[in-house]
Amino acid sequence: MQKTMILGILVFDRIKEAGRTQEVLSKHAEIIRTRLGFHELSESVCSRVGTILLILQGESEKWVQLEKDLEEIGGVEIKKMTFDYMFK
């Protein structure tokens, strides 16, 4: 059985928490297959709130450790989706 997890991370103050968040993501780079980051940007505003979308691969035990490390940062909210499937 193959597993894929999609992890959504809302960073409430990306200016304050960007460094710590980047450290955690770099530490777990081996399990991150895809990473997308978004924040609102206009001529007058660069939002302090950011959203990161991760697609994870590898061992699910390592996914749990990534979540724990992110939760230690504070100022983040995590949502997840897990897919189990078989190749034919």
N, C-alpha and C positions, 0 to 999 in steps of 0.2 A: 504494500500500500504506500502510495506517495502522499506527502503532506506539503501544503503550502500555507503560509500565514501572511495575511496582510495586516500591518500594524499602522494605525493612524495616530499621530502624535500632535496635540495642540500645545504649542508653547505660548504661555500667556505673556511673557516679556522676553521676546527673542533677543533683544539687545543685552539684557542682563544675563540670560541663560545660554546664549549661543555657544560660548566657549566650553562650558561643561557638557552641553548636549553633543557638541562635535567630538569631544573626548570619548564619550560613551559610544557613539556611532563608529568611531575609528577603532576602538577596542574590539568591537563586534563585527568588523568589516567582512570577515570570512563568511558570515551567514546572511549578509545583505546582498540580495540579487539585484534589486532595483531600489533607487531612492529618489523621491521627488520632493522638492520643497517649494512652498508658496507663501507669499505675504502680499498684502495690498500695497500697491505703489501708484502714486499719482504725482503730478507736479507739486502739490502742496503737502502731501502726506506719505510717509513711509511707516506703515503700521508696525507697532511693537508686537502684535500677535502674529504668529507664524504657524503653518501647518506642514507637517512632514508625513509623507506616505512611504512606507517601506514594504517591500515584498521580500520575505525571508525564505531561506532554503536551509538544508542541513538538518541537524539533530534538534528535536523539539526541546530538549533539556537546555540547549544554548539559547533558545528563544526566551525561556523563562528567566534566565540570568540577564538577558538584555532588558527585559521588562523591569526586573528588580533594580538594575542599575539606573534606568531612566526614572523610576519612581523616587529614587534617592535624591534626584536633582531638586524636586519640588517645582512648582510652577508649570507642571506639565500634566496633561490629561491624556490617557491612552485608551484607545478602542481597538478591538481586534476582530478579525474574521479568519476562520480556519477552514481549509478545504481538504478533504480526503478523497483520493481517486486512484484508480488503477489504469495502467496503460494496457491497451489491447493489442 
